[in-house]
Structures are given as C-alpha cells and as structure tokens.
C-alpha cells in the first residue's frame, strides 16, 4: 500500500488513510500505469459476490423439501415466502418476506465436493477471481474516482476485533492476467498493498508538487521494470490529485452513513457465545466474528460499488462457518443455522431494502452461494456432509429476475430435475451483467479468454 513518510513516520495516517484512496489499488500504480476502459461495451453495473465458504445447505435455506422423510427435509421447519407456493427453510424469515424481489435457483450445482473457493476461483474461472476478468477489460483502477475496480472484503475490513482473514484458497488470484489485476483487500497482503514508501519531508509533501511527482515517477519506473507500461504525465497528475482528494478513503469510512442505515445492517445482535464454544470454530471466535461483521461487509460492498468498484468479493464463510458436519470442529445443522443462517438472513435482507430505497436495485447484482451444498441425508450427529451435485444460489438486483424460482431439484433434494446450471452459467451471468456482450465482441483488445467466458448461457 502506498504510504508517505517524512523520514520517520507515516504522514497523518488518519487524514490520508495510508493515502488510502490511491494506495487502494490505485497506486498499486494501476491508476498511473493502467488504462480505464470506457465505451458502449460497459453497462455501468457492479457485482457483489457474497461467498458462503463451507457449503450452505440447500434444505435449510431455499429448498426445504417439507414432504421428504425425516432425516432429509429441513431440520428448522419451513416458512411461507411472499411467492405463492414457495417455501424456504425456517431460518430465512426475513428473506422469505422479500422473495418477490430476487431470484432463487434450485438447480445449481458447483460439481465440487471439497473445501476450496469455487466457483469464485476455480477451473471454470480459469483459476482467477471472476473480478480479475472484469478488471482486465475495464482496467485495474477507476480513473474518475481512483477506486480499484475489483476488491475482496474479509471481516477484518470492518471489524478490528475479529480473527484475521481466513479463506481456503487465494481469493486474490488473477490467473493468467498477473499481479496488476489483483484486488484491493483492506487489511490484506495483496501485491497491490505491499508498502510502497515515498520518503517525502512533510513540508515538501504539502508544498512541493514537483518533488512528489518525481517520487511517483520513481515508482513508475520500478513497476515498469516488472513489464508494465509507463505512466504519462497526465496520469501522474491525476494520481496526485486523487491522492489528495480523499474520495476513495471516504468509501471505506462507514461512519459516513446515517445511524439508521448502520443500525439496519447491524448483525452483531446475533452474537451468542453460549453453545457456540462447544466446537473449535466457536472457541476460535469464527461464529462471533461472522455475526459482528457480515452486515457491515455488505454495507461496505455497496459503498465501494458506488465509488466505482465494479466487482466486490465478500468472504462470508468465515473460516468455513457454513460447514455443518457436527464433527467437533463445527456445529450441527440446527445450531449452525442459528449461528450463521440468522446473520445471513438479516444482512442480505438489509442489503435488499437499502438498495431498493436508494434506487440501486438495477445497478448492483448480489450473488450468494458457496463452494457446494450439503448431503440430502442428515448424519448421525445431526449435521450434513459435503455435496457437489446441488447448491443453493440467490441472485438479487442488477437485472436479475424479481420473484423468480429457476429450476427444480428432485424429490430428495440431491440433484437438479431439470435446467441444470453450473459455474460456467454463473460466470456468464456476471459477464452479461457488467458488459454488453454483443458490443464486447466488436471491441478491440478483448482477450479470447474473456469472450469464451461470456459465451456461455447466463442464468435467467
């Protein structure tokens, strides 16, 4: 991350947030070196991918199978949604009331039965975070605002008192595109955020623009030695102006929001230490960390999108908290949905209400899914095990259907019974949301890899 030093200590960290706006991804030197795409192939829409690592159960979320035998059907009862004849698992109380605003997919399968970070990063995404493909087209940094065009949010981005980032896999992976397209990770250690120190005396930083530009040029040459293009003087001037503007730093400052908005997103009310400490994830604070942070992460994701970030990944599976084997490391389905499901239900419902009130429902697409689903049959400990043949999927906003239920599962909730959808279809949905694909086809410089990803059938 870009940090300005006066020779001894960082300059006014609070004021500049590690000159955060620019260091955000920006003076990854992407804003100096990259080019921000503009044109008719962009829709102006953004993506928030809420990744439920651990593998959420299709039964306890959006496909409860109330007529299936005990041992298969949901363990937490059912609730009628706002859609006639459509029921959710009983924990999804708030989302059930809003089911007429989003799309539920009941025939999605990740085809993956292990803990990793598919479909956000995996073979179908060519081992890159889907956001890296977006950044490859539009450029790593929004030149208007200085905001990086892709970001990954862990709980530590919004809560300083929770355990640090933990994901089973590298959510910052860029595949074939290289380090220039890595996401901004608040509090993380991506290449874009490794310290780039400008040792500038305090008085020169505020008064001598030419000296600062000279230091920026030094960084430009450093990055050029790694094979990236040189910055023009115009881009350097722009970078300098963004550096002082603080606009991007404001996007990270949740205190800018109205108290009523902060209260609406607050999921810390679901913190409950008793009962969670019976398993190791509870003792380590992962369920508590998830409850404290998830609502704030979605709020921060919305703010980043408003500030010009086009793809935000939220790690909402805090060290795999959606994993509910009941094996001593994690909770059973009943307690697990109490610990994780209620927080998820509240946070996503708050996000939907917030976007609707701001008129952003067509501007941001929220995707909620994990790396897999759970087995049809409950194990002898009251948990469900890994299952790659059916996974819950929710799509809200960004042009996704309102009140749609796509596909069906079979009687046991083990496989799709029609309209099988997979990560390729989900990735294509992202591409068709952020790009006008027909225009993308006739745009110069679009890599064949990206056109192939966009050529699959989108969901909906």
N, C-alpha and C positions, 0 to 999 in steps of 0.2 A: 504494500500500500504506500502511496506517496506520502511522505512526511517531511515537513520543512523544519530544519534545525537551525538554531542560531549559533551552533558550535558546541552547545552544552545540553540543551533540552529542546523538545518539540515546542514550536510556537503555538501558544494559545489553543490547546487541543480542543477545548470546549467550543471556541468560536469557529474553528475550521473543521472539527470532527475528522481529524487527521487529513485535513484539507479534503475531507471525505468525498465531497462531490466529485472531484476529479480523480482521486485515488480509487474511487469506487469501481472503476473498471475502466473508467476513463483514463486516467493517467497510468493505467495499465499501458499507457501510451497508445491505447487504441484510438482515443479521440485525436491524438496527434498524428497517428500513422494510418488509421483506417479511413474508410470512406463510408459515409452513411447513405444507404440506398434511398432513393425516392422515386416514385413513379406509380403508374397505374396498376402494377402487379402487387401492390400492397393494399390491404384492406383497412389498415389502421386499427385492427382488433388485437387484443392481447390474450395470452393464455396463463392461467394459474393451474398448475398440476399438483394436486394435493395427493402425495404418495403415502398410502397407508401400509407402511412396511410391516411385515409379519404375516399378512394374509387375512383380510377380513372375511368373515363368514357370510355367504350369500343368504343363509337361512335366518340369521339374527339381524340382518339389515333389510334387504329389499325383496326377498323371495322366500317367505317363511314356511310354505308348504303346510298349511294348517290341517289338511286332510291326510297327511302322511302318518305312518305309525309313530308312536312314541319312540324316541331314540333316533329319529330322523328329523321330524319337524322342529321348528324353533323352540328353544328352551325358555324364552322370556315372553311368551304369549304373542298375540297379534294385535295390530291396531288398524282400523279402517282409515284409509287416506282420503284426501279430497277428490279422488278419482273413483267413480262408482265401480265396485267390484275389485278394486286393487287394495291389497293389504301389505303392510310392512311388519317387520319384527317389532315387538312392543317397545323396545328402547328408542326407536326412531320416531318419537312422539311429535317433535316439532317439525321434522321433515315430512311426516305424514300429512300435516296440515297444509304443506306447501307443495305437495306432489304435482299439482296442476301447473307448476311453474318450471319444472325441469324434466329431463328425460332419464328414465330408469332402463338400463339394459340388462336383460335376463338371459342373454345367450352369448355372453362374452367369455372367452377362455384365453388365459395367458399361455397355455400349453407349457407351463413351467411349474414344477412341484417343489422347488428348493428356494431357500432364502437367498435372494440377490436383489438387484434393483431393476429387473424387468417389470414392465415394458418401458420405463422411462429411459433406461440404458440397457441395451442388450443386442442380440443378433439382429432383431428386426429394425433397430435404430442404428445399425452399423457401429455398435459399441460406442456411440456418442449420446450424451444427453440430447433429447429431441430439441432442446433450446439451442444447441450449438448449430444445428442445421438452419434454424431461423437466423441466428447471428451471422452465419456465413453468407446469407443473402442480403441482409439489411446493414451489415457492418456491426462491429462489436459495441459501438457506443452511439447513442443518440446525440447527434451533433447540436441539436437545438437545446437540449437540456443537460447534456453531459452524463445522463444516466446510461449505465451499461444496458445492453439490450437483452441480456439474459442474467438470471440470478438464481441462487439456491439459498433457501432460508432454513436454518436449523433453530431449535428452541433457544439456543444461546443468543440469537439475534435480537430477541425481545425480552429475555429474562436472564439476568446475570447470576442468579442464584440456583441454576439448574445444572446438572451434569452436561459436559460439553458435547459437541456433535458426535453422533454415533450412527452410522449407516453401514449396512453390509454391502459395500460396493462404493465405487467412486462416482458420486453424482455430478462431479465436475468434469467427467470425461468428455473429450471433444473428438474422439475417434481420429479420422483422417485429417481433420481440419487444423489441429495444432493448438498451441497454448494461447495464441492471440484470441481465440474464441471461448476461452474458459469463462465461466460465470463469476459474477461478483458474489462472494459469500461473507456476509457480515460476521465478523468474529472468526472467520475461517482462515485457511492457509493456502488458498489457490495461488497460482503463479502470479496472477494479476495483483495480488495483495502483499506479496513479499516486499519488505521495506525497500523503497527507492528513496534515499535520503538526499535532499537538497540542503547542503550546509550553507545557509544564507544568513548573514547577520540580520538581526531583527529590523534595524533601521533601513537596510537595503531592501528587505522584502517588501516593506510598505512604501518605500520611496523611489526605488531604482528599478524600473520595469525592465530596462535593457539587461541588467545583471540577472534577473530572474529568467528572462528568455534565453540568455546564454546557458544557464544551468539546464533549462528544458532542452536546449539543443544538445547538450552533453548526453542527456538521457535518450534523446532521439538517436544519436549515433550509436549508443550502447545497444538499443533494440535493433537498429539497422544491422549491426554485426551478427544478429541472430537470423537474418534473412528477411526482415520485414521492410516495407517501403519507407522512404524518408518523409518527414512531415514538411509541408510548405509553411512559409512564414505566416500565412493566413490561419492555418490550423493551429500554429503555436500561439498566435494572438488569441484565437478563440479559446484554446485550452486555458490560457492565463485568465481570461475573463470569467470562464466557468469556475476556475479555481477560487476566485474572489466572490463569486455570486452567492455561494452557499445554497443554491436552489436544490441541488441533489441531497445535500445534508438534511434539508428540511423534510424530504420524503421519508427519512429514517426516524424522524422525531415524532413519535406517536402523541406527544403532548400537544401537538398542533390540532388534534381532533377535539371535537366538542365532548365534554364529560358524558353526555348522554350516549354518544357513539361508543366511547370507551366502555361504558357500563354494559351496553348491548352485546359487545364482543367478549366480555369478561367470562372466561370459563374456569377461573380459579374457584368458583363456587362449588365445583365438583371434586375438589380436593377432599380426600377422605383417607387418612392414614390407616385407620383400623381395618384389618382384613387384608390390606394390600401387602403388609410386611410378611405375610406367610410364605411368599415366594421371593426369589432372589431379585427379580426385576423391581419388585416393590421396595425391598430393602435398599436397593441402589438408587431409589428416587425416580425411576423412569415413569411410573404412572403419575406420580405427583408432578414431575416436570411437564408431562404431556398436558395435564389438566391446567397447569398455570399458563402454558404458552400458546395453545392451539388457536384460540380466538384471536390473540394478538398477532399471530403469524398470518392469519388470513387478512386481518386489517392492514398489516404492513404490506402484504402482497398487493392489495388493492391500491395502496398509496404508491408503490413502485410502478405499477401499471399506469397510473395517472401521470406519473412523472416521466414516462417514456420507455419503461422496460417492457419488452414485448413477450417475454416468456419467464415466468417465475415458477420454480420448483419448490414446493414446501414439503419438508420431510416430516410427515405427520404419523410416523410409525416409530417414534422414539425408541431406538434400540429394539425394534420388533415388537412393540407392545400389542399389536393386533394378533400376535402368535398366541393361541389359547389352547395349548395341549393339556394343561393342568399337570405338568410333569415336575413341579418343584421350582422350575425356573420361571414359569408363567402361570397365570390364573386359568380356572376353568371357564366355560362359556358364560355362565350366569354372572360370576364375579367379574370376568373380563369385560363384558359388555357394560357392567356398572362402572368399571374403572375407565374404560376407553370410549365405549359407544355413546354415553351421555354427553361427554365432552364434544365428540364429533358432531352429534345431532345438533347441539346448541350452536356450535361455531359455524357450521355450514348454513343453518337457518338464519343466523345473524347476518352472514355474508349476503345471502339472497335478499333479505329485507333491505340491507344497506344499498346494494346495487340498484334495486328497484326504486328506492327513494331518491337516488341520485341520477336516475335515467341512464345507468351504465349497463343495463342488462343485455344490450346488444353489442357492447364494446368489449366485454371480457368473458371468455369461456372458462368456466371452472370444470376441471376433470378430477374425479375422486375414484381411485382404485388402488389396489395393492399388487404384489407380485404373483398372487394366487388366491384361490378360495379355500374352503375347508371341506373336509370329508362329509358325505351325507350321514354317516352313522357316528353318533357320539361315542367316544371311547369310554372305557370302564371308569375313568377318573372324572368324567363329566366334561372333557374337552373334545375338540375336533382337531384332526390332524391335517397334514398338507394335502392340497388337491389342486391340480393344474387344469382340470377339464371344465371348470365353471367358476367364474369370479364375479363379484358384484361390481357394477360400474354406474356412476352417476355423471351426467353432463348437464350443466346449467349455463345459460346465457350464451353470448357470442353467436347467436343464430341457431342454437340447438332447439329442438322442438320443446314446446311447453305442454306438459301433461301427457307426454308420450311414454309408452312402455314398449320397448323394442325387443322382439324375440321372446321365446319361452324356453323354460327348462323342462326336462322330463319329470315324471311323477315323483321321483326320488330326489330331484334337485342335484343330479350328478353330472348331467350333460345337457347341452342345448338340444331342443327337439326341433329346431329349425332356425334359419338365419344365423348360422354360426359366424361369430365375429371374433377377431383376434387382434393382437397388437399392430399388425400392418394396417388394419382398418382404423384403429385409433390414431396412429401416426398420420394417416391420410386425412383424418378429421382435423387434426391440428393444422396441417398444411393448407387445407381448403378454408380454414378459418382465418389464418393470417395472410394468405396470399390469394390473389385472383389467379387461379391456376392457368386458365387459357392465356392470360397476359404473361404469366411467368414463362410459358413455353416459348414465347417470341421475344423474351428479354435476353439481351446479350449477357454472357458471362455466368449463367446459371449452371452449376455443375450437374452432370447427368445423374449423379447420386441423388440429388435433391429432387430432380424431376421424377425419378423412379419412385421415391417415397410418396410423392404427390399423386402418382398414377393409380394407386390402389383405391378401392371403393371406400369413401368415407361413411361413417355411421350416421344414419338418419335419412 
